[in-house]
Amino acid sequence: MAAMTHGAEHPNATTYRATANAFRARDFAQFDRFVDEDVVWHVPGRHARAGDIRGRQAVVAWLAGVAEIGFWLTEHDVFGNDEHVCALSMMGARRPGIEVETRVVSVFHYRGGKQVERWFYPEDADAWERIFG
């Protein structure tokens, strides 16, 4: 299989990669550069962290909280256009008594080069619940 390159990808896809890297580095100041102030994340599930997360500061607080429970993500592929980005990812959690992961498709709406909305579509709903449980 040929190695993937990111040199020709859409700028919004590159911006999403930078956003994910900022999360992994816990660099939320950098994260702020890539996400609209009025962003909305739609987090599925029955767990306490599910629901609509409204506003950049609320998303940052949500991310800080999931980082504390061992949440992680890696990208398999990211592609986009002027309005949308799609990320094919592995997401999971590692903490005492829990090591779980699932594939997740995230669909984003972008405006002016910033993320304005995100929807998560996990492959395994039970694993998704255990990640955040």
Backbone torsions as a table, in degrees:
resi	resn	phi	psi	omega
1	MET	NA	134.9	-179.5
2	ALA	-72.4	148.6	177.2
3	ALA	-70.1	142.4	178.5
4	MET	-83.6	142.6	173.9
5	THR	-117.9	156.2	-177.8
6	HIS	-116.4	6.9	-175.3
7	GLY	-62.5	-31.1	-176.0
8	ALA	-104.3	10.2	-176.6
9	GLU	-75.3	160.0	-179.7
10	HIS	-63.8	145.0	179.5
11	PRO	-56.4	-32.4	177.9
12	ASN	-67.0	-35.6	175.5
13	ALA	-65.9	-41.8	176.8
14	THR	-62.2	-40.2	178.3
15	THR	-63.6	-40.9	177.0
16	TYR	-61.5	-43.5	178.6
17	ARG	-58.2	-41.4	178.3
18	ALA	-65.2	-36.4	177.7
19	THR	-64.2	-46.4	178.6
20	ALA	-63.3	-40.7	177.3
21	ASN	-63.1	-38.4	177.7
22	ALA	-63.0	-41.4	176.0
23	PHE	-60.3	-49.0	-178.0
24	ARG	-60.3	-33.3	179.1
25	ALA	-84.8	-3.5	-175.4
26	ARG	57.1	34.3	179.2
27	ASP	-99.3	77.7	-174.5
28	PHE	-72.9	-19.9	172.7
29	ALA	-65.3	-42.2	177.2
30	GLN	-66.9	-40.8	178.2
31	PHE	-54.5	-41.8	-178.7
32	ASP	-57.5	-29.6	-178.5
33	ARG	-66.9	-24.3	-170.6
34	PHE	-106.0	-6.4	-172.4
35	VAL	-124.1	131.3	-179.7
36	ASP	-63.1	147.8	-179.7
37	GLU	-58.8	-32.5	-177.3
38	ASP	-103.0	25.5	-179.5
39	VAL	-55.9	150.7	173.8
40	VAL	-130.1	128.0	173.9
41	TRP	-110.1	134.7	177.9
42	HIS	-106.6	104.3	-175.3
43	VAL	-103.8	114.0	-177.1
44	PRO	-77.3	163.4	171.6
45	GLY	125.2	-180.0	178.6
46	ARG	-108.1	-5.7	-177.3
47	HIS	-72.1	166.7	-175.0
48	ALA	-65.8	-19.7	-178.7
49	ARG	-94.2	2.7	-179.9
50	ALA	-78.1	159.2	176.2
51	GLY	123.6	-172.5	178.0
52	ASP	-88.5	123.8	178.1
53	ILE	-101.3	116.4	-172.3
54	ARG	-112.9	123.1	176.0
55	GLY	98.8	144.2	-176.6
56	ARG	-59.1	-42.4	-178.9
57	GLN	-66.4	-34.8	176.4
58	ALA	-67.6	-39.1	177.2
59	VAL	-64.9	-42.7	178.2
60	VAL	-61.4	-43.2	178.2
61	ALA	-63.6	-40.6	177.7
62	TRP	-61.3	-46.0	179.3
63	LEU	-63.5	-41.3	177.7
64	ALA	-61.5	-39.0	178.6
65	GLY	-66.6	-42.4	-179.5
66	VAL	-72.9	-28.2	175.4
67	ALA	-61.5	-35.6	-179.1
68	GLU	-68.4	-20.9	179.9
69	ILE	-102.8	17.7	173.3
70	GLY	83.4	18.2	179.2
71	PHE	-65.7	140.9	176.4
72	TRP	-144.0	161.1	174.3
73	LEU	-148.7	150.0	172.2
74	THR	-136.6	150.3	179.9
75	GLU	-96.7	135.8	170.3
76	HIS	-90.5	-43.6	177.8
77	ASP	-159.0	152.2	178.1
78	VAL	-140.4	132.0	176.2
79	PHE	-144.9	156.4	-176.7
80	GLY	-162.9	177.9	174.6
81	ASN	-141.8	-161.6	-175.6
82	ASP	-66.2	-23.3	-176.3
83	GLU	-116.2	-24.0	-172.7
84	HIS	-134.7	153.5	170.3
85	VAL	-131.4	144.0	173.2
86	CYS	-124.9	127.5	177.6
87	ALA	-116.3	126.5	173.8
88	LEU	-99.8	113.1	-168.8
89	SER	-130.8	162.6	162.4
90	MET	-106.0	131.7	176.1
91	MET	-129.0	145.8	-179.5
92	GLY	-165.4	-170.2	177.7
93	ALA	-146.4	141.8	173.4
94	ARG	-128.8	117.9	176.0
95	ARG	-157.8	168.4	-178.3
96	PRO	-52.6	123.6	178.4
97	GLY	84.5	-5.5	-178.2
98	ILE	-135.1	126.8	166.6
99	GLU	-144.3	102.1	-172.4
100	VAL	-141.3	149.4	177.2
101	GLU	-152.2	160.6	174.2
102	THR	-154.0	155.3	172.4
103	ARG	-76.0	142.2	-179.3
104	VAL	-137.2	134.2	169.3
105	VAL	-100.1	126.5	174.2
106	SER	-113.7	131.2	176.7
107	VAL	-113.2	130.6	-176.3
108	PHE	-120.6	147.4	167.3
109	HIS	-105.8	131.2	178.8
110	TYR	-118.0	143.0	173.9
111	ARG	-139.5	127.3	178.4
112	GLY	61.5	29.7	178.6
113	GLY	80.7	7.0	179.2
114	LYS	-120.9	147.5	177.8
115	GLN	-71.6	126.4	179.0
116	VAL	-115.8	-18.2	178.3
117	GLU	-158.9	148.5	-179.8
118	ARG	-142.3	137.2	173.6
119	TRP	-121.4	133.4	177.6
120	PHE	-103.2	135.2	177.0
121	TYR	-129.1	87.0	-180.0
122	PRO	-74.1	143.9	178.1
123	GLU	-70.3	-41.1	-174.3
124	ASP	-116.2	102.7	-175.9
125	ALA	-62.7	-36.7	-179.3
126	ASP	-68.0	-41.5	176.6
127	ALA	-63.2	-41.0	179.0
128	TRP	-57.9	-43.4	179.0
129	GLU	-63.2	-41.9	-178.8
130	ARG	-68.3	-32.7	177.1
131	ILE	-56.0	-43.9	-173.4
132	PHE	-101.4	-3.2	-173.5
133	GLY	-68.2	NA	NA
